[in-house]
Amino acid sequence: MTVFSLPDENIFPDPSLADADGLLAVGGDLSSDRLINAYRNGIFPWYSENNPIIWWSPNPRMVLFPKYFKRTKNLRKLIDKEVFEIKFDNDFSGVIRECARIYRGNSDGTWIVDDIIRAYTKLHDLGIAHSVETYKNGVLVGGLYGLAIGKAFFGESMFHKVDNASKVALWHLVDRLLEWDFDLIDAQQETDHLKNMGAVAIGREKFLTLLKIAIAKEQLIKKWN
């Protein structure tokens, strides 16, 4: 197995060279330019505190095509009741910090370390990273965040403090992406939760082909609020 060490130059090895788990490279930095370059090539950082930056490109890749999002009857009823208020890009900092606090079972800590928070907040300031927030009685109770490049949305993390709050955020994200003709939501890794919402696992090669098409399309909207 070969794990590439990234040079100072903003380049990445071919993602097809990643190992069976998707591990591709270590090192580099979290500059905005490098992160954007990574996502455009189907690569993302994922590491824990006190470890080097590790870059991944899983195979298969979990993808949610917006038009195939599963709108269950129960969730639709909840949406119709308007129990939650939805906002976009209103509190990116609050969402990413709540996602960082999520207890992840056997994990020793969060992968949303302080450096990640700073880097993605800068991407938010640049109009590339976005949040969808769910409020109840004026309190932030759920949400998600990710990156938009071209017509691809790269989902990073979600949280909820009230049942279904993150699902409602995803519902409204999908509505917005359908309105703007987005091609796909990159959900990165396979989970039963995402499967139940309509996401499917596809091979890396197919994902990279679809991604290349999506990121080539123009997306002028910078701020979503």
Number of C-alpha atoms within 10 A of each C-alpha: 9 10 15 17 14 19 12 9 8 14 12 19 15 12 23 15 16 22 17 12 11 20 23 28 24 19 16 19 19 17 15 16 11 16 19 18 16 21 21 20 18 23 26 20 21 16 17 15 14 7 9 13 19 21 25 22 29 24 23 20 24 22 23 25 18 21 15 12 18 16 13 11 9 9 15 12 11 15 15 10 9 10 14 23 17 20 18 21 18 16 15 23 17 15 26 25 15 21 22 21 12 16 11 10 7 6 9 10 15 17 17 23 16 12 14 18 16 16 17 25 19 15 20 22 14 13 18 22 26 30 28 26 33 31 18 15 9 9 11 22 21 28 32 27 29 23 22 24 22 21 22 27 28 23 21 17 19 24 25 22 14 13 10 17 27 22 20 25 28 22 19 19 23 22 15 15 20 15 9 12 16 23 22 22 24 23 21 22 15 18 13 9 9 18 16 12 17 17 24 18 19 14 12 19 14 11 19 19 11 14 24 16 13 21 20 13 15 10 16 9 11 14 15 15 10
